[in-house]
Amino acid sequence: MRSRSEIMAHLLQAMGTPRYENGFQLSLMPGRLSQPLERKRATMYFVNSISDLFHEEVPSGIW
C-alpha cells in the first residue's frame, strides 16, 4: 500500500509541478536553504508535510 506522501508526489510529478521531476525519489535541494536569509522581513515557513529532512539516504553534513 502506498503512503499519502508517495501518492501526492506521483500526482505532482504527473502534473509537471517544478521540483517533483523525480516523483517520490529522494531529491536534495541544498541551494534552497539560503532563500530565507534573503528575506528583508521576518517570515514564517512551512516545511511541507511530505519532506523528510532526516531520511537515512540524506548525506550527513549536507545541511
Secondary structure, 3 states (H helix, E strand, C coil): CCCHHHHHHHHHHHCCCCCCCCCCCCCCCHHHHHHHHHCCCCCCCCCCCCCCCCCCCCCCCCC
